[in-house]
Amino acid sequence: MKKVLSLLAVAALLVFNGCNPPASETPITDVLKSAKKGWVMTSVKSVPAYVLESGVALDELFADGDYEHETGFFYSYEKDDVVIFGENGVLTIDPGTLRPEDPSEPYQIATAATYSVDETKQQISFQMPWEYDAQPEICSVVSYNKNQLVVKYTRNDDDNPTKSQNTLTITYVPVK
């Protein structure tokens, strides 16, 4: 009798768990498109530390400092760039705050690009908002839900090929 009850209990657990799939079974594409106003970066961590021309080594590239003053990786006007994952693989990068010196530069307007998702490999291919060459980059998805997207991206420094590659862990949150 105990064996029968045990089997029934296990079967019931399997049935109920099958009815409530975990959040990780939600397709990445659905989560990307769920942020109707888009996604904005909140953190970019580098391994190894990224070394600026000034010699400053940064583990967190997005935090305090800015490229204009050689104290950060990003220009101050890049920190509010919005990435919008739309239908049919259409990606829009909205620059947010414009570069004060020359707001007419081409990368200071909303940019249309494409993205693709490989659900099996848990990868997204899209243009990094701060890279203006329109080349899609392959990112591994670390975690995702409707409140946060975390991806890893390996960046080669084209300006200084003697530097090592940096693996960036980038955190995005939906625009409020």
Rosetta constraint file for C-alpha pairs under 8 A:
AtomPair CA 1 CA 5 HARMONIC 6.31 0.50
AtomPair CA 2 CA 6 HARMONIC 6.01 0.50
AtomPair CA 3 CA 7 HARMONIC 6.11 0.50
AtomPair CA 4 CA 8 HARMONIC 6.17 0.50
AtomPair CA 5 CA 9 HARMONIC 6.09 0.50
AtomPair CA 6 CA 10 HARMONIC 6.23 0.50
AtomPair CA 7 CA 11 HARMONIC 6.07 0.50
AtomPair CA 8 CA 12 HARMONIC 6.03 0.50
AtomPair CA 9 CA 13 HARMONIC 6.28 0.50
AtomPair CA 10 CA 14 HARMONIC 6.31 0.50
AtomPair CA 11 CA 15 HARMONIC 6.23 0.50
AtomPair CA 12 CA 16 HARMONIC 6.17 0.50
AtomPair CA 13 CA 17 HARMONIC 5.95 0.50
AtomPair CA 14 CA 18 HARMONIC 6.03 0.50
AtomPair CA 15 CA 19 HARMONIC 6.54 0.50
AtomPair CA 16 CA 20 HARMONIC 6.66 0.50
AtomPair CA 17 CA 21 HARMONIC 6.54 0.50
AtomPair CA 21 CA 25 HARMONIC 6.39 0.50
AtomPair CA 22 CA 26 HARMONIC 7.69 0.50
AtomPair CA 23 CA 145 HARMONIC 7.16 0.50
AtomPair CA 24 CA 144 HARMONIC 7.60 0.50
AtomPair CA 24 CA 145 HARMONIC 7.75 0.50
AtomPair CA 26 CA 30 HARMONIC 7.03 0.50
AtomPair CA 26 CA 31 HARMONIC 7.32 0.50
AtomPair CA 27 CA 31 HARMONIC 6.70 0.50
AtomPair CA 27 CA 119 HARMONIC 6.83 0.50
AtomPair CA 28 CA 32 HARMONIC 6.19 0.50
AtomPair CA 28 CA 117 HARMONIC 7.35 0.50
AtomPair CA 28 CA 119 HARMONIC 6.58 0.50
AtomPair CA 28 CA 122 HARMONIC 7.78 0.50
AtomPair CA 28 CA 144 HARMONIC 7.29 0.50
AtomPair CA 29 CA 33 HARMONIC 6.27 0.50
AtomPair CA 29 CA 117 HARMONIC 6.57 0.50
AtomPair CA 30 CA 34 HARMONIC 6.03 0.50
AtomPair CA 31 CA 35 HARMONIC 7.28 0.50
AtomPair CA 31 CA 144 HARMONIC 7.37 0.50
AtomPair CA 31 CA 145 HARMONIC 6.23 0.50
AtomPair CA 31 CA 146 HARMONIC 5.73 0.50
AtomPair CA 32 CA 85 HARMONIC 5.85 0.50
AtomPair CA 32 CA 146 HARMONIC 7.95 0.50
AtomPair CA 33 CA 38 HARMONIC 7.89 0.50
AtomPair CA 33 CA 84 HARMONIC 7.53 0.50
AtomPair CA 33 CA 85 HARMONIC 5.32 0.50
AtomPair CA 33 CA 86 HARMONIC 5.88 0.50
AtomPair CA 33 CA 87 HARMONIC 7.48 0.50
AtomPair CA 34 CA 146 HARMONIC 6.78 0.50
AtomPair CA 35 CA 39 HARMONIC 6.65 0.50
AtomPair CA 35 CA 84 HARMONIC 7.66 0.50
AtomPair CA 35 CA 146 HARMONIC 7.26 0.50
AtomPair CA 35 CA 174 HARMONIC 5.49 0.50
AtomPair CA 35 CA 175 HARMONIC 7.24 0.50
AtomPair CA 36 CA 84 HARMONIC 7.32 0.50
AtomPair CA 37 CA 84 HARMONIC 6.73 0.50
AtomPair CA 37 CA 174 HARMONIC 7.16 0.50
AtomPair CA 37 CA 175 HARMONIC 5.66 0.50
AtomPair CA 37 CA 176 HARMONIC 7.48 0.50
AtomPair CA 38 CA 82 HARMONIC 5.84 0.50
AtomPair CA 38 CA 83 HARMONIC 5.29 0.50
AtomPair CA 38 CA 84 HARMONIC 4.13 0.50
AtomPair CA 38 CA 85 HARMONIC 6.81 0.50
AtomPair CA 38 CA 174 HARMONIC 5.79 0.50
AtomPair CA 38 CA 175 HARMONIC 5.65 0.50
AtomPair CA 39 CA 82 HARMONIC 5.47 0.50
AtomPair CA 39 CA 83 HARMONIC 5.14 0.50
AtomPair CA 39 CA 84 HARMONIC 6.29 0.50
AtomPair CA 39 CA 172 HARMONIC 5.72 0.50
AtomPair CA 39 CA 173 HARMONIC 5.33 0.50
AtomPair CA 39 CA 174 HARMONIC 4.41 0.50
AtomPair CA 39 CA 175 HARMONIC 5.48 0.50
AtomPair CA 40 CA 80 HARMONIC 6.36 0.50
AtomPair CA 40 CA 81 HARMONIC 6.21 0.50
AtomPair CA 40 CA 82 HARMONIC 4.91 0.50
AtomPair CA 40 CA 83 HARMONIC 6.45 0.50
AtomPair CA 40 CA 172 HARMONIC 5.19 0.50
AtomPair CA 40 CA 173 HARMONIC 5.59 0.50
AtomPair CA 40 CA 174 HARMONIC 6.31 0.50
AtomPair CA 40 CA 175 HARMONIC 6.17 0.50
AtomPair CA 41 CA 79 HARMONIC 7.06 0.50
AtomPair CA 41 CA 80 HARMONIC 7.31 0.50
AtomPair CA 41 CA 81 HARMONIC 7.64 0.50
AtomPair CA 41 CA 82 HARMONIC 7.85 0.50
AtomPair CA 41 CA 170 HARMONIC 6.98 0.50
AtomPair CA 41 CA 171 HARMONIC 5.70 0.50
AtomPair CA 41 CA 172 HARMONIC 4.29 0.50
AtomPair CA 41 CA 173 HARMONIC 6.51 0.50
AtomPair CA 42 CA 62 HARMONIC 6.98 0.50
AtomPair CA 42 CA 170 HARMONIC 7.79 0.50
AtomPair CA 42 CA 171 HARMONIC 5.71 0.50
AtomPair CA 42 CA 172 HARMONIC 5.76 0.50
AtomPair CA 42 CA 173 HARMONIC 6.95 0.50
AtomPair CA 43 CA 60 HARMONIC 7.06 0.50
AtomPair CA 43 CA 61 HARMONIC 7.33 0.50
AtomPair CA 43 CA 62 HARMONIC 5.33 0.50
AtomPair CA 43 CA 63 HARMONIC 6.97 0.50
AtomPair CA 43 CA 169 HARMONIC 7.85 0.50
AtomPair CA 43 CA 170 HARMONIC 5.76 0.50
AtomPair CA 43 CA 171 HARMONIC 5.12 0.50
AtomPair CA 43 CA 172 HARMONIC 7.35 0.50
AtomPair CA 44 CA 60 HARMONIC 5.70 0.50
AtomPair CA 44 CA 61 HARMONIC 5.25 0.50
AtomPair CA 44 CA 62 HARMONIC 5.26 0.50
AtomPair CA 44 CA 168 HARMONIC 6.17 0.50
AtomPair CA 44 CA 169 HARMONIC 5.57 0.50
AtomPair CA 44 CA 170 HARMONIC 4.48 0.50
AtomPair CA 44 CA 171 HARMONIC 6.43 0.50
AtomPair CA 45 CA 59 HARMONIC 5.52 0.50
AtomPair CA 45 CA 60 HARMONIC 4.43 0.50
AtomPair CA 45 CA 61 HARMONIC 5.93 0.50
AtomPair CA 45 CA 62 HARMONIC 7.62 0.50
AtomPair CA 45 CA 168 HARMONIC 5.43 0.50
AtomPair CA 45 CA 169 HARMONIC 5.13 0.50
AtomPair CA 45 CA 170 HARMONIC 6.58 0.50
AtomPair CA 46 CA 50 HARMONIC 6.27 0.50
AtomPair CA 46 CA 58 HARMONIC 7.34 0.50
AtomPair CA 46 CA 59 HARMONIC 5.03 0.50
AtomPair CA 46 CA 60 HARMONIC 6.24 0.50
AtomPair CA 46 CA 61 HARMONIC 6.88 0.50
AtomPair CA 46 CA 166 HARMONIC 6.00 0.50
AtomPair CA 46 CA 167 HARMONIC 5.66 0.50
AtomPair CA 46 CA 168 HARMONIC 4.61 0.50
AtomPair CA 46 CA 169 HARMONIC 6.57 0.50
AtomPair CA 47 CA 59 HARMONIC 6.81 0.50
AtomPair CA 47 CA 166 HARMONIC 5.54 0.50
AtomPair CA 47 CA 167 HARMONIC 5.27 0.50
AtomPair CA 47 CA 168 HARMONIC 6.58 0.50
AtomPair CA 48 CA 59 HARMONIC 7.29 0.50
AtomPair CA 48 CA 165 HARMONIC 7.98 0.50
AtomPair CA 48 CA 166 HARMONIC 5.85 0.50
AtomPair CA 48 CA 167 HARMONIC 7.18 0.50
AtomPair CA 49 CA 57 HARMONIC 5.70 0.50
AtomPair CA 49 CA 58 HARMONIC 5.09 0.50
AtomPair CA 49 CA 59 HARMONIC 4.58 0.50
AtomPair CA 49 CA 60 HARMONIC 8.00 0.50
AtomPair CA 49 CA 166 HARMONIC 7.50 0.50
AtomPair CA 50 CA 57 HARMONIC 5.46 0.50
AtomPair CA 50 CA 58 HARMONIC 5.13 0.50
AtomPair CA 50 CA 59 HARMONIC 6.50 0.50
AtomPair CA 50 CA 61 HARMONIC 7.77 0.50
AtomPair CA 50 CA 166 HARMONIC 6.92 0.50
AtomPair CA 51 CA 55 HARMONIC 5.82 0.50
AtomPair CA 51 CA 56 HARMONIC 5.59 0.50
AtomPair CA 51 CA 57 HARMONIC 4.27 0.50
AtomPair CA 51 CA 58 HARMONIC 6.30 0.50
AtomPair CA 52 CA 56 HARMONIC 5.31 0.50
AtomPair CA 52 CA 57 HARMONIC 6.32 0.50
AtomPair CA 52 CA 58 HARMONIC 7.82 0.50
AtomPair CA 52 CA 70 HARMONIC 6.96 0.50
AtomPair CA 52 CA 71 HARMONIC 7.82 0.50
AtomPair CA 52 CA 72 HARMONIC 7.74 0.50
AtomPair CA 52 CA 73 HARMONIC 7.45 0.50
AtomPair CA 53 CA 70 HARMONIC 7.58 0.50
AtomPair CA 54 CA 70 HARMONIC 6.31 0.50
AtomPair CA 56 CA 70 HARMONIC 7.97 0.50
AtomPair CA 56 CA 71 HARMONIC 6.95 0.50
AtomPair CA 58 CA 72 HARMONIC 7.49 0.50
AtomPair CA 61 CA 72 HARMONIC 6.14 0.50
AtomPair CA 61 CA 73 HARMONIC 5.33 0.50
AtomPair CA 61 CA 74 HARMONIC 7.13 0.50
AtomPair CA 62 CA 72 HARMONIC 7.23 0.50
AtomPair CA 62 CA 73 HARMONIC 6.95 0.50
AtomPair CA 62 CA 74 HARMONIC 6.69 0.50
AtomPair CA 62 CA 79 HARMONIC 7.42 0.50
AtomPair CA 63 CA 72 HARMONIC 7.64 0.50
AtomPair CA 64 CA 71 HARMONIC 7.79 0.50
AtomPair CA 64 CA 72 HARMONIC 6.87 0.50
AtomPair CA 65 CA 69 HARMONIC 7.27 0.50
AtomPair CA 65 CA 70 HARMONIC 7.64 0.50
AtomPair CA 65 CA 71 HARMONIC 4.65 0.50
AtomPair CA 65 CA 72 HARMONIC 4.43 0.50
AtomPair CA 65 CA 73 HARMONIC 7.83 0.50
AtomPair CA 66 CA 70 HARMONIC 6.33 0.50
AtomPair CA 66 CA 71 HARMONIC 5.26 0.50
AtomPair CA 66 CA 72 HARMONIC 3.97 0.50
AtomPair CA 66 CA 73 HARMONIC 6.12 0.50
AtomPair CA 66 CA 74 HARMONIC 5.47 0.50
AtomPair CA 66 CA 75 HARMONIC 5.20 0.50
AtomPair CA 66 CA 76 HARMONIC 5.53 0.50
AtomPair CA 67 CA 71 HARMONIC 5.94 0.50
AtomPair CA 67 CA 72 HARMONIC 4.80 0.50
AtomPair CA 67 CA 73 HARMONIC 5.26 0.50
AtomPair CA 67 CA 74 HARMONIC 5.25 0.50
AtomPair CA 67 CA 75 HARMONIC 4.80 0.50
AtomPair CA 67 CA 76 HARMONIC 7.27 0.50
AtomPair CA 68 CA 72 HARMONIC 7.98 0.50
AtomPair CA 68 CA 75 HARMONIC 6.07 0.50
AtomPair CA 68 CA 76 HARMONIC 7.60 0.50
AtomPair CA 74 CA 78 HARMONIC 6.20 0.50
AtomPair CA 74 CA 79 HARMONIC 6.85 0.50
AtomPair CA 74 CA 130 HARMONIC 7.77 0.50
AtomPair CA 75 CA 79 HARMONIC 7.12 0.50
AtomPair CA 77 CA 81 HARMONIC 7.82 0.50
AtomPair CA 77 CA 95 HARMONIC 7.93 0.50
AtomPair CA 77 CA 96 HARMONIC 7.57 0.50
AtomPair CA 77 CA 97 HARMONIC 5.34 0.50
AtomPair CA 77 CA 98 HARMONIC 5.97 0.50
AtomPair CA 77 CA 99 HARMONIC 5.82 0.50
AtomPair CA 78 CA 95 HARMONIC 6.99 0.50
AtomPair CA 78 CA 96 HARMONIC 7.85 0.50
AtomPair CA 78 CA 97 HARMONIC 7.46 0.50
AtomPair CA 78 CA 129 HARMONIC 7.87 0.50
AtomPair CA 78 CA 130 HARMONIC 6.46 0.50
AtomPair CA 80 CA 95 HARMONIC 7.00 0.50
AtomPair CA 80 CA 96 HARMONIC 5.59 0.50
AtomPair CA 80 CA 97 HARMONIC 6.66 0.50
AtomPair CA 81 CA 93 HARMONIC 6.81 0.50
AtomPair CA 81 CA 94 HARMONIC 5.73 0.50
AtomPair CA 81 CA 95 HARMONIC 4.53 0.50
AtomPair CA 81 CA 96 HARMONIC 5.28 0.50
AtomPair CA 81 CA 97 HARMONIC 7.63 0.50
AtomPair CA 81 CA 129 HARMONIC 6.51 0.50
AtomPair CA 82 CA 92 HARMONIC 7.99 0.50
AtomPair CA 82 CA 93 HARMONIC 5.60 0.50
AtomPair CA 82 CA 94 HARMONIC 5.01 0.50
AtomPair CA 82 CA 95 HARMONIC 6.43 0.50
AtomPair CA 82 CA 96 HARMONIC 6.89 0.50
AtomPair CA 82 CA 129 HARMONIC 7.62 0.50
AtomPair CA 82 CA 175 HARMONIC 7.69 0.50
AtomPair CA 83 CA 91 HARMONIC 7.04 0.50
AtomPair CA 83 CA 92 HARMONIC 5.89 0.50
AtomPair CA 83 CA 93 HARMONIC 4.70 0.50
AtomPair CA 83 CA 94 HARMONIC 6.51 0.50
AtomPair CA 83 CA 129 HARMONIC 6.99 0.50
AtomPair CA 84 CA 91 HARMONIC 5.68 0.50
AtomPair CA 84 CA 92 HARMONIC 5.04 0.50
AtomPair CA 84 CA 93 HARMONIC 6.33 0.50
AtomPair CA 84 CA 94 HARMONIC 7.84 0.50
AtomPair CA 85 CA 89 HARMONIC 7.15 0.50
AtomPair CA 85 CA 90 HARMONIC 6.36 0.50
AtomPair CA 85 CA 91 HARMONIC 4.90 0.50
AtomPair CA 85 CA 92 HARMONIC 6.74 0.50
AtomPair CA 85 CA 115 HARMONIC 7.50 0.50
AtomPair CA 86 CA 90 HARMONIC 5.08 0.50
AtomPair CA 86 CA 91 HARMONIC 5.85 0.50
AtomPair CA 86 CA 92 HARMONIC 7.54 0.50
AtomPair CA 89 CA 114 HARMONIC 5.34 0.50
AtomPair CA 89 CA 115 HARMONIC 4.98 0.50
AtomPair CA 89 CA 116 HARMONIC 5.86 0.50
AtomPair CA 90 CA 112 HARMONIC 7.10 0.50
AtomPair CA 90 CA 113 HARMONIC 6.14 0.50
AtomPair CA 90 CA 114 HARMONIC 4.70 0.50
AtomPair CA 90 CA 115 HARMONIC 6.29 0.50
AtomPair CA 91 CA 112 HARMONIC 5.82 0.50
AtomPair CA 91 CA 113 HARMONIC 4.90 0.50
AtomPair CA 91 CA 114 HARMONIC 4.81 0.50
AtomPair CA 91 CA 115 HARMONIC 5.89 0.50
AtomPair CA 91 CA 126 HARMONIC 7.69 0.50
AtomPair CA 92 CA 110 HARMONIC 6.61 0.50
AtomPair CA 92 CA 111 HARMONIC 5.55 0.50
AtomPair CA 92 CA 112 HARMONIC 4.72 0.50
AtomPair CA 92 CA 113 HARMONIC 6.15 0.50
AtomPair CA 92 CA 114 HARMONIC 7.96 0.50
AtomPair CA 93 CA 110 HARMONIC 5.49 0.50
AtomPair CA 93 CA 111 HARMONIC 5.04 0.50
AtomPair CA 93 CA 112 HARMONIC 6.60 0.50
AtomPair CA 93 CA 113 HARMONIC 7.82 0.50
AtomPair CA 93 CA 129 HARMONIC 6.31 0.50
AtomPair CA 94 CA 109 HARMONIC 6.89 0.50
AtomPair CA 94 CA 110 HARMONIC 4.49 0.50
AtomPair CA 94 CA 111 HARMONIC 6.60 0.50
AtomPair CA 95 CA 107 HARMONIC 7.66 0.50
AtomPair CA 95 CA 108 HARMONIC 5.84 0.50
AtomPair CA 95 CA 109 HARMONIC 6.30 0.50
AtomPair CA 95 CA 110 HARMONIC 6.11 0.50
AtomPair CA 98 CA 103 HARMONIC 5.55 0.50
AtomPair CA 98 CA 108 HARMONIC 5.97 0.50
AtomPair CA 99 CA 103 HARMONIC 5.22 0.50
AtomPair CA 99 CA 108 HARMONIC 7.06 0.50
AtomPair CA 103 CA 108 HARMONIC 5.97 0.50
AtomPair CA 104 CA 108 HARMONIC 6.48 0.50
AtomPair CA 104 CA 109 HARMONIC 7.85 0.50
AtomPair CA 105 CA 109 HARMONIC 7.74 0.50
AtomPair CA 107 CA 111 HARMONIC 7.18 0.50
AtomPair CA 107 CA 132 HARMONIC 6.49 0.50
AtomPair CA 113 CA 126 HARMONIC 7.90 0.50
AtomPair CA 113 CA 127 HARMONIC 7.23 0.50
AtomPair CA 113 CA 134 HARMONIC 7.15 0.50
AtomPair CA 114 CA 126 HARMONIC 6.48 0.50
AtomPair CA 114 CA 127 HARMONIC 7.71 0.50
AtomPair CA 114 CA 136 HARMONIC 7.82 0.50
AtomPair CA 115 CA 124 HARMONIC 7.10 0.50
AtomPair CA 115 CA 125 HARMONIC 5.44 0.50
AtomPair CA 115 CA 126 HARMONIC 4.58 0.50
AtomPair CA 115 CA 127 HARMONIC 7.52 0.50
AtomPair CA 115 CA 136 HARMONIC 7.36 0.50
AtomPair CA 116 CA 124 HARMONIC 5.81 0.50
AtomPair CA 116 CA 125 HARMONIC 5.24 0.50
AtomPair CA 116 CA 126 HARMONIC 6.85 0.50
AtomPair CA 117 CA 122 HARMONIC 7.52 0.50
AtomPair CA 117 CA 123 HARMONIC 5.82 0.50
AtomPair CA 117 CA 124 HARMONIC 4.53 0.50
AtomPair CA 117 CA 125 HARMONIC 6.36 0.50
AtomPair CA 118 CA 122 HARMONIC 5.72 0.50
AtomPair CA 118 CA 123 HARMONIC 5.15 0.50
AtomPair CA 118 CA 124 HARMONIC 6.36 0.50
AtomPair CA 119 CA 123 HARMONIC 6.62 0.50
AtomPair CA 121 CA 140 HARMONIC 7.95 0.50
AtomPair CA 122 CA 140 HARMONIC 6.05 0.50
AtomPair CA 122 CA 141 HARMONIC 5.46 0.50
AtomPair CA 123 CA 138 HARMONIC 6.61 0.50
AtomPair CA 123 CA 139 HARMONIC 5.48 0.50
AtomPair CA 123 CA 140 HARMONIC 4.52 0.50
AtomPair CA 123 CA 141 HARMONIC 5.50 0.50
AtomPair CA 124 CA 138 HARMONIC 5.80 0.50
AtomPair CA 124 CA 139 HARMONIC 5.25 0.50
AtomPair CA 124 CA 140 HARMONIC 6.54 0.50
AtomPair CA 124 CA 141 HARMONIC 7.01 0.50
AtomPair CA 125 CA 136 HARMONIC 5.61 0.50
AtomPair CA 125 CA 137 HARMONIC 5.22 0.50
AtomPair CA 125 CA 138 HARMONIC 4.32 0.50
AtomPair CA 125 CA 139 HARMONIC 6.10 0.50
AtomPair CA 126 CA 135 HARMONIC 7.68 0.50
AtomPair CA 126 CA 136 HARMONIC 4.34 0.50
AtomPair CA 126 CA 137 HARMONIC 5.35 0.50
AtomPair CA 126 CA 138 HARMONIC 6.74 0.50
AtomPair CA 126 CA 139 HARMONIC 7.93 0.50
AtomPair CA 127 CA 131 HARMONIC 6.96 0.50
AtomPair CA 127 CA 134 HARMONIC 5.83 0.50
AtomPair CA 127 CA 135 HARMONIC 5.72 0.50
AtomPair CA 127 CA 136 HARMONIC 4.24 0.50
AtomPair CA 127 CA 137 HARMONIC 5.80 0.50
AtomPair CA 128 CA 136 HARMONIC 7.19 0.50
AtomPair CA 128 CA 137 HARMONIC 6.89 0.50
AtomPair CA 131 CA 135 HARMONIC 7.89 0.50
AtomPair CA 137 CA 153 HARMONIC 7.47 0.50
AtomPair CA 138 CA 153 HARMONIC 6.74 0.50
AtomPair CA 139 CA 151 HARMONIC 5.82 0.50
AtomPair CA 139 CA 152 HARMONIC 5.31 0.50
AtomPair CA 139 CA 153 HARMONIC 4.79 0.50
AtomPair CA 139 CA 154 HARMONIC 7.78 0.50
AtomPair CA 140 CA 151 HARMONIC 5.43 0.50
AtomPair CA 140 CA 152 HARMONIC 5.13 0.50
AtomPair CA 140 CA 153 HARMONIC 6.73 0.50
AtomPair CA 141 CA 149 HARMONIC 7.73 0.50
AtomPair CA 141 CA 150 HARMONIC 6.17 0.50
AtomPair CA 141 CA 151 HARMONIC 4.46 0.50
AtomPair CA 141 CA 152 HARMONIC 6.50 0.50
AtomPair CA 142 CA 149 HARMONIC 7.89 0.50
AtomPair CA 142 CA 150 HARMONIC 5.33 0.50
AtomPair CA 142 CA 151 HARMONIC 5.17 0.50
AtomPair CA 142 CA 152 HARMONIC 6.72 0.50
AtomPair CA 143 CA 148 HARMONIC 7.80 0.50
AtomPair CA 143 CA 149 HARMONIC 6.02 0.50
AtomPair CA 143 CA 150 HARMONIC 5.22 0.50
AtomPair CA 143 CA 151 HARMONIC 7.11 0.50
AtomPair CA 144 CA 148 HARMONIC 5.69 0.50
AtomPair CA 144 CA 149 HARMONIC 4.43 0.50
AtomPair CA 144 CA 150 HARMONIC 6.21 0.50
AtomPair CA 145 CA 149 HARMONIC 6.42 0.50
AtomPair CA 146 CA 174 HARMONIC 7.68 0.50
AtomPair CA 147 CA 173 HARMONIC 5.92 0.50
AtomPair CA 147 CA 174 HARMONIC 6.36 0.50
AtomPair CA 148 CA 171 HARMONIC 7.01 0.50
AtomPair CA 148 CA 172 HARMONIC 5.77 0.50
AtomPair CA 148 CA 173 HARMONIC 4.70 0.50
AtomPair CA 148 CA 174 HARMONIC 6.98 0.50
AtomPair CA 149 CA 171 HARMONIC 5.79 0.50
AtomPair CA 149 CA 172 HARMONIC 5.07 0.50
AtomPair CA 149 CA 173 HARMONIC 6.35 0.50
AtomPair CA 150 CA 169 HARMONIC 6.84 0.50
AtomPair CA 150 CA 170 HARMONIC 5.60 0.50
AtomPair CA 150 CA 171 HARMONIC 4.50 0.50
AtomPair CA 150 CA 172 HARMONIC 6.29 0.50
AtomPair CA 151 CA 169 HARMONIC 5.71 0.50
AtomPair CA 151 CA 170 HARMONIC 5.34 0.50
AtomPair CA 151 CA 171 HARMONIC 6.67 0.50
AtomPair CA 152 CA 167 HARMONIC 6.64 0.50
AtomPair CA 152 CA 168 HARMONIC 5.50 0.50
AtomPair CA 152 CA 169 HARMONIC 4.49 0.50
AtomPair CA 152 CA 170 HARMONIC 6.23 0.50
AtomPair CA 153 CA 167 HARMONIC 5.64 0.50
AtomPair CA 153 CA 168 HARMONIC 5.15 0.50
AtomPair CA 153 CA 169 HARMONIC 6.55 0.50
AtomPair CA 153 CA 170 HARMONIC 7.67 0.50
AtomPair CA 154 CA 165 HARMONIC 6.64 0.50
AtomPair CA 154 CA 166 HARMONIC 5.65 0.50
AtomPair CA 154 CA 167 HARMONIC 4.24 0.50
AtomPair CA 154 CA 168 HARMONIC 6.05 0.50
AtomPair CA 155 CA 165 HARMONIC 5.76 0.50
AtomPair CA 155 CA 166 HARMONIC 5.30 0.50
AtomPair CA 155 CA 167 HARMONIC 6.17 0.50
AtomPair CA 155 CA 168 HARMONIC 7.16 0.50
AtomPair CA 156 CA 161 HARMONIC 7.52 0.50
AtomPair CA 156 CA 164 HARMONIC 7.26 0.50
AtomPair CA 156 CA 165 HARMONIC 4.92 0.50
AtomPair CA 156 CA 166 HARMONIC 6.65 0.50
AtomPair CA 157 CA 161 HARMONIC 5.80 0.50
AtomPair CA 157 CA 163 HARMONIC 6.61 0.50
AtomPair CA 157 CA 164 HARMONIC 7.63 0.50
AtomPair CA 157 CA 165 HARMONIC 6.87 0.50
